[in-house]
Amino acid sequence: MPVKNRFAELHADITAWRRDLHQHPEILFETHRTSATVAEKLRAFGCDDVVEGIGRTGVVGVIKGRETGSGKVIGLRADMDALPIHEETGVEYASKTPDAMHACGHDGHTAMLLGAAQYLAETRNFDGTAVVIFQPAEEGGGGGREMCDDGLMDRFGIQEVYGMHNWPGMPTGTFGIRSGPFFAAADLLQIEVEGLGGHAAKPHETIDTTVVAAQIVTALQTIVSRNADPIGNIVVSITSFETSSKAFNVIPQKVHLKGTVRTLSNDLRDLAEKRIPEVCEGIAGAFGATAKVDYKRNYPVMINHDTQTEFAADVARAVSGDCADAPLVMGGEDFAFLLEERPGAYILVGNGDSAMVHHPKYNFNDEAIPAGCSWWAGIVEQGMPVA
């Protein structure tokens, strides 16, 4: 089952859909135009059922096979949301929305799954039911969690679920996957440091929160270097440092820090959640300041299931001739919530030499579309073959 000829025929249409989505990026759960576009196309394709509003703005399409005696139901998931980034690609179909762009390729994921849905609705060459899942708010909003909480799996009887993400640096249209932990847990961290503000010329009359917070930022890295097992996987990143005063001559009363903690095991996750408040409060106390830590567990570790991973790799090999061993990824992925509810697997498809995801010059490579669509279709046709 190499790349299907039908997707070569549909390539121009799917590319046009993708570029239309690219011009109209929507963030988190605000995917109203995107969701409406997806629902309209699924109905036009002749899906047996189209349901909107799952997980706020998620869309689900149901496609029954030529036969359904197997009773098997496979879910295929694509994400729809964009990022709050100002686009710098210069392409003719660049974002028309200021400070929003598809910098992670979710426009491509959505378009590829739409292409697969059209093909599956046309051919129905399988024994069972395919459920196509279009999810909002992957980029930090937990849209996958919201859809699961809305009863996604039970309502549609999903037994296995599969996801895909484009990956810059891999040859276009090739695939990579790994079994077990794949993408890291991604937790959110906020720290408020409070001291005693005052005049910059009289630091001895203050408790300088800027100095305290700077010490905290540095000391948090010792959790990685001195508390965690060196062969473990943990990243602590402080990404925002904001003082309560913006004046040149004022020592601020408060400093607010934000960041993320990424781990590939629950033990390290527990360690980080315990040690971060200890470090922050201890350093702040040594200076006479205080530190309040808000540690929010967000996306869990995304863990591919062994059997489904091997099946997904087999389908990928049939499409492209090979499926590489993918590296561990310290980025988060809320497909993890779906994999906590049902067995399944998540695969990477090559995006060529584009800028990395989340970069203002990133752009999805439309040449990956036929391979991605063929993989989606293959999961259904090979996973639920007609006898």
Secondary structure as a PSIPRED ss2 file (coil, helix, strand):
# PSIPRED VFORMAT (PSIPRED V4.0)

   1 M C   1.000  0.000  0.000
   2 P C   1.000  0.000  0.000
   3 V C   1.000  0.000  0.000
   4 K C   1.000  0.000  0.000
   5 N H   0.000  1.000  0.000
   6 R H   0.000  1.000  0.000
   7 F H   0.000  1.000  0.000
   8 A H   0.000  1.000  0.000
   9 E H   0.000  1.000  0.000
  10 L H   0.000  1.000  0.000
  11 H H   0.000  1.000  0.000
  12 A H   0.000  1.000  0.000
  13 D H   0.000  1.000  0.000
  14 I H   0.000  1.000  0.000
  15 T H   0.000  1.000  0.000
  16 A H   0.000  1.000  0.000
  17 W H   0.000  1.000  0.000
  18 R H   0.000  1.000  0.000
  19 R H   0.000  1.000  0.000
  20 D H   0.000  1.000  0.000
  21 L H   0.000  1.000  0.000
  22 H H   0.000  1.000  0.000
  23 Q H   0.000  1.000  0.000
  24 H C   1.000  0.000  0.000
  25 P C   1.000  0.000  0.000
  26 E C   1.000  0.000  0.000
  27 I E   0.000  0.000  1.000
  28 L C   1.000  0.000  0.000
  29 F C   1.000  0.000  0.000
  30 E C   1.000  0.000  0.000
  31 T C   1.000  0.000  0.000
  32 H H   0.000  1.000  0.000
  33 R H   0.000  1.000  0.000
  34 T H   0.000  1.000  0.000
  35 S H   0.000  1.000  0.000
  36 A H   0.000  1.000  0.000
  37 T H   0.000  1.000  0.000
  38 V H   0.000  1.000  0.000
  39 A H   0.000  1.000  0.000
  40 E H   0.000  1.000  0.000
  41 K H   0.000  1.000  0.000
  42 L H   0.000  1.000  0.000
  43 R H   0.000  1.000  0.000
  44 A H   0.000  1.000  0.000
  45 F H   0.000  1.000  0.000
  46 G C   1.000  0.000  0.000
  47 C C   1.000  0.000  0.000
  48 D C   1.000  0.000  0.000
  49 D E   0.000  0.000  1.000
  50 V E   0.000  0.000  1.000
  51 V E   0.000  0.000  1.000
  52 E E   0.000  0.000  1.000
  53 G E   0.000  0.000  1.000
  54 I E   0.000  0.000  1.000
  55 G C   1.000  0.000  0.000
  56 R C   1.000  0.000  0.000
  57 T C   1.000  0.000  0.000
  58 G E   0.000  0.000  1.000
  59 V E   0.000  0.000  1.000
  60 V E   0.000  0.000  1.000
  61 G E   0.000  0.000  1.000
  62 V E   0.000  0.000  1.000
  63 I E   0.000  0.000  1.000
  64 K E   0.000  0.000  1.000
  65 G C   1.000  0.000  0.000
  66 R C   1.000  0.000  0.000
  67 E E   0.000  0.000  1.000
  68 T C   1.000  0.000  0.000
  69 G C   1.000  0.000  0.000
  70 S C   1.000  0.000  0.000
  71 G C   1.000  0.000  0.000
  72 K C   1.000  0.000  0.000
  73 V E   0.000  0.000  1.000
  74 I E   0.000  0.000  1.000
  75 G E   0.000  0.000  1.000
  76 L E   0.000  0.000  1.000
  77 R E   0.000  0.000  1.000
  78 A E   0.000  0.000  1.000
  79 D E   0.000  0.000  1.000
  80 M C   1.000  0.000  0.000
  81 D C   1.000  0.000  0.000
  82 A E   0.000  0.000  1.000
  83 L E   0.000  0.000  1.000
  84 P C   1.000  0.000  0.000
  85 I C   1.000  0.000  0.000
  86 H C   1.000  0.000  0.000
  87 E C   1.000  0.000  0.000
  88 E C   1.000  0.000  0.000
  89 T C   1.000  0.000  0.000
  90 G C   1.000  0.000  0.000
  91 V C   1.000  0.000  0.000
  92 E C   1.000  0.000  0.000
  93 Y C   1.000  0.000  0.000
  94 A C   1.000  0.000  0.000
  95 S C   1.000  0.000  0.000
  96 K C   1.000  0.000  0.000
  97 T C   1.000  0.000  0.000
  98 P C   1.000  0.000  0.000
  99 D C   1.000  0.000  0.000
 100 A C   1.000  0.000  0.000
 101 M E   0.000  0.000  1.000
 102 H C   1.000  0.000  0.000
 103 A C   1.000  0.000  0.000
 104 C C   1.000  0.000  0.000
 105 G C   1.000  0.000  0.000
 106 H H   0.000  1.000  0.000
 107 D H   0.000  1.000  0.000
 108 G H   0.000  1.000  0.000
 109 H H   0.000  1.000  0.000
 110 T H   0.000  1.000  0.000
 111 A H   0.000  1.000  0.000
 112 M H   0.000  1.000  0.000
 113 L H   0.000  1.000  0.000
 114 L H   0.000  1.000  0.000
 115 G H   0.000  1.000  0.000
 116 A H   0.000  1.000  0.000
 117 A H   0.000  1.000  0.000
 118 Q H   0.000  1.000  0.000
 119 Y H   0.000  1.000  0.000
 120 L H   0.000  1.000  0.000
 121 A H   0.000  1.000  0.000
 122 E H   0.000  1.000  0.000
 123 T H   0.000  1.000  0.000
 124 R C   1.000  0.000  0.000
 125 N C   1.000  0.000  0.000
 126 F C   1.000  0.000  0.000
 127 D E   0.000  0.000  1.000
 128 G C   1.000  0.000  0.000
 129 T E   0.000  0.000  1.000
 130 A E   0.000  0.000  1.000
 131 V E   0.000  0.000  1.000
 132 V E   0.000  0.000  1.000
 133 I E   0.000  0.000  1.000
 134 F E   0.000  0.000  1.000
 135 Q E   0.000  0.000  1.000
 136 P C   1.000  0.000  0.000
 137 A C   1.000  0.000  0.000
 138 E C   1.000  0.000  0.000
 139 E C   1.000  0.000  0.000
 140 G C   1.000  0.000  0.000
 141 G C   1.000  0.000  0.000
 142 G C   1.000  0.000  0.000
 143 G H   0.000  1.000  0.000
 144 G H   0.000  1.000  0.000
 145 R H   0.000  1.000  0.000
 146 E H   0.000  1.000  0.000
 147 M H   0.000  1.000  0.000
 148 C H   0.000  1.000  0.000
 149 D H   0.000  1.000  0.000
 150 D C   1.000  0.000  0.000
 151 G C   1.000  0.000  0.000
 152 L H   0.000  1.000  0.000
 153 M H   0.000  1.000  0.000
 154 D H   0.000  1.000  0.000
 155 R H   0.000  1.000  0.000
 156 F H   0.000  1.000  0.000
 157 G C   1.000  0.000  0.000
 158 I C   1.000  0.000  0.000
 159 Q C   1.000  0.000  0.000
 160 E E   0.000  0.000  1.000
 161 V E   0.000  0.000  1.000
 162 Y E   0.000  0.000  1.000
 163 G E   0.000  0.000  1.000
 164 M E   0.000  0.000  1.000
 165 H E   0.000  0.000  1.000
 166 N E   0.000  0.000  1.000
 167 W E   0.000  0.000  1.000
 168 P C   1.000  0.000  0.000
 169 G C   1.000  0.000  0.000
 170 M C   1.000  0.000  0.000
 171 P C   1.000  0.000  0.000
 172 T C   1.000  0.000  0.000
 173 G C   1.000  0.000  0.000
 174 T C   1.000  0.000  0.000
 175 F E   0.000  0.000  1.000
 176 G E   0.000  0.000  1.000
 177 I E   0.000  0.000  1.000
 178 R C   1.000  0.000  0.000
 179 S C   1.000  0.000  0.000
 180 G E   0.000  0.000  1.000
 181 P E   0.000  0.000  1.000
 182 F E   0.000  0.000  1.000
 183 F E   0.000  0.000  1.000
 184 A C   1.000  0.000  0.000
 185 A E   0.000  0.000  1.000
 186 A E   0.000  0.000  1.000
 187 D E   0.000  0.000  1.000
 188 L E   0.000  0.000  1.000
 189 L E   0.000  0.000  1.000
 190 Q E   0.000  0.000  1.000
 191 I E   0.000  0.000  1.000
 192 E E   0.000  0.000  1.000
 193 V E   0.000  0.000  1.000
 194 E E   0.000  0.000  1.000
 195 G C   1.000  0.000  0.000
 196 L E   0.000  0.000  1.000
 197 G C   1.000  0.000  0.000
 198 G E   0.000  0.000  1.000
 199 H E   0.000  0.000  1.000
 200 A C   1.000  0.000  0.000
 201 A C   1.000  0.000  0.000
 202 K C   1.000  0.000  0.000
 203 P H   0.000  1.000  0.000
 204 H H   0.000  1.000  0.000
 205 E H   0.000  1.000  0.000
 206 T C   1.000  0.000  0.000
 207 I E   0.000  0.000  1.000
 208 D C   1.000  0.000  0.000
 209 T H   0.000  1.000  0.000
 210 T H   0.000  1.000  0.000
 211 V H   0.000  1.000  0.000
 212 V H   0.000  1.000  0.000
 213 A H   0.000  1.000  0.000
 214 A H   0.000  1.000  0.000
 215 Q H   0.000  1.000  0.000
 216 I H   0.000  1.000  0.000
 217 V H   0.000  1.000  0.000
 218 T H   0.000  1.000  0.000
 219 A H   0.000  1.000  0.000
 220 L H   0.000  1.000  0.000
 221 Q H   0.000  1.000  0.000
 222 T H   0.000  1.000  0.000
 223 I H   0.000  1.000  0.000
 224 V H   0.000  1.000  0.000
 225 S H   0.000  1.000  0.000
 226 R H   0.000  1.000  0.000
 227 N H   0.000  1.000  0.000
 228 A C   1.000  0.000  0.000
 229 D C   1.000  0.000  0.000
 230 P C   1.000  0.000  0.000
 231 I C   1.000  0.000  0.000
 232 G C   1.000  0.000  0.000
 233 N C   1.000  0.000  0.000
 234 I E   0.000  0.000  1.000
 235 V E   0.000  0.000  1.000
 236 V E   0.000  0.000  1.000
 237 S E   0.000  0.000  1.000
 238 I E   0.000  0.000  1.000
 239 T E   0.000  0.000  1.000
 240 S E   0.000  0.000  1.000
 241 F E   0.000  0.000  1.000
 242 E E   0.000  0.000  1.000
 243 T E   0.000  0.000  1.000
 244 S C   1.000  0.000  0.000
 245 S C   1.000  0.000  0.000
 246 K C   1.000  0.000  0.000
 247 A C   1.000  0.000  0.000
 248 F C   1.000  0.000  0.000
 249 N C   1.000  0.000  0.000
 250 V E   0.000  0.000  1.000
 251 I E   0.000  0.000  1.000
 252 P C   1.000  0.000  0.000
 253 Q C   1.000  0.000  0.000
 254 K E   0.000  0.000  1.000
 255 V E   0.000  0.000  1.000
 256 H E   0.000  0.000  1.000
 257 L E   0.000  0.000  1.000
 258 K E   0.000  0.000  1.000
 259 G E   0.000  0.000  1.000
 260 T E   0.000  0.000  1.000
 261 V E   0.000  0.000  1.000
 262 R E   0.000  0.000  1.000
 263 T E   0.000  0.000  1.000
 264 L C   1.000  0.000  0.000
 265 S C   1.000  0.000  0.000
 266 N H   0.000  1.000  0.000
 267 D H   0.000  1.000  0.000
 268 L H   0.000  1.000  0.000
 269 R H   0.000  1.000  0.000
 270 D H   0.000  1.000  0.000
 271 L H   0.000  1.000  0.000
 272 A H   0.000  1.000  0.000
 273 E H   0.000  1.000  0.000
 274 K H   0.000  1.000  0.000
 275 R H   0.000  1.000  0.000
 276 I H   0.000  1.000  0.000
 277 P H   0.000  1.000  0.000
 278 E H   0.000  1.000  0.000
 279 V H   0.000  1.000  0.000
 280 C H   0.000  1.000  0.000
 281 E H   0.000  1.000  0.000
 282 G H   0.000  1.000  0.000
 283 I H   0.000  1.000  0.000
 284 A H   0.000  1.000  0.000
 285 G H   0.000  1.000  0.000
 286 A H   0.000  1.000  0.000
 287 F H   0.000  1.000  0.000
 288 G C   1.000  0.000  0.000
 289 A C   1.000  0.000  0.000
 290 T E   0.000  0.000  1.000
 291 A E   0.000  0.000  1.000
 292 K E   0.000  0.000  1.000
 293 V E   0.000  0.000  1.000
 294 D E   0.000  0.000  1.000
 295 Y E   0.000  0.000  1.000
 296 K E   0.000  0.000  1.000
 297 R E   0.000  0.000  1.000
 298 N E   0.000  0.000  1.000
 299 Y E   0.000  0.000  1.000
 300 P C   1.000  0.000  0.000
 301 V C   1.000  0.000  0.000
 302 M E   0.000  0.000  1.000
 303 I E   0.000  0.000  1.000
 304 N E   0.000  0.000  1.000
 305 H C   1.000  0.000  0.000
 306 D H   0.000  1.000  0.000
 307 T H   0.000  1.000  0.000
 308 Q H   0.000  1.000  0.000
 309 T H   0.000  1.000  0.000
 310 E H   0.000  1.000  0.000
 311 F H   0.000  1.000  0.000
 312 A H   0.000  1.000  0.000
 313 A H   0.000  1.000  0.000
 314 D H   0.000  1.000  0.000
 315 V H   0.000  1.000  0.000
 316 A H   0.000  1.000  0.000
 317 R H   0.000  1.000  0.000
 318 A H   0.000  1.000  0.000
 319 V H   0.000  1.000  0.000
 320 S H   0.000  1.000  0.000
 321 G C   1.000  0.000  0.000
 322 D C   1.000  0.000  0.000
 323 C C   1.000  0.000  0.000
 324 A E   0.000  0.000  1.000
 325 D E   0.000  0.000  1.000
 326 A C   1.000  0.000  0.000
 327 P C   1.000  0.000  0.000
 328 L C   1.000  0.000  0.000
 329 V E   0.000  0.000  1.000
 330 M C   1.000  0.000  0.000
 331 G C   1.000  0.000  0.000
 332 G C   1.000  0.000  0.000
 333 E C   1.000  0.000  0.000
 334 D C   1.000  0.000  0.000
 335 F H   0.000  1.000  0.000
 336 A H   0.000  1.000  0.000
 337 F H   0.000  1.000  0.000
 338 L H   0.000  1.000  0.000
 339 L H   0.000  1.000  0.000
 340 E H   0.000  1.000  0.000
 341 E H   0.000  1.000  0.000
 342 R C   1.000  0.000  0.000
 343 P C   1.000  0.000  0.000
 344 G E   0.000  0.000  1.000
 345 A E   0.000  0.000  1.000
 346 Y E   0.000  0.000  1.000
 347 I E   0.000  0.000  1.000
 348 L E   0.000  0.000  1.000
 349 V E   0.000  0.000  1.000
 350 G E   0.000  0.000  1.000
 351 N C   1.000  0.000  0.000
 352 G C   1.000  0.000  0.000
 353 D C   1.000  0.000  0.000
 354 S C   1.000  0.000  0.000
 355 A C   1.000  0.000  0.000
 356 M C   1.000  0.000  0.000
 357 V C   1.000  0.000  0.000
 358 H C   1.000  0.000  0.000
 359 H C   1.000  0.000  0.000
 360 P C   1.000  0.000  0.000
 361 K C   1.000  0.000  0.000
 362 Y C   1.000  0.000  0.000
 363 N C   1.000  0.000  0.000
 364 F C   1.000  0.000  0.000
 365 N C   1.000  0.000  0.000
 366 D H   0.000  1.000  0.000
 367 E H   0.000  1.000  0.000
 368 A H   0.000  1.000  0.000
 369 I H   0.000  1.000  0.000
 370 P H   0.000  1.000  0.000
 371 A H   0.000  1.000  0.000
 372 G H   0.000  1.000  0.000
 373 C H   0.000  1.000  0.000
 374 S H   0.000  1.000  0.000
 375 W H   0.000  1.000  0.000
 376 W H   0.000  1.000  0.000
 377 A H   0.000  1.000  0.000
 378 G H   0.000  1.000  0.000
 379 I H   0.000  1.000  0.000
 380 V H   0.000  1.000  0.000
 381 E H   0.000  1.000  0.000
 382 Q H   0.000  1.000  0.000
 383 G H   0.000  1.000  0.000
 384 M C   1.000  0.000  0.000
 385 P C   1.000  0.000  0.000
 386 V C   1.000  0.000  0.000
 387 A C   1.000  0.000  0.000
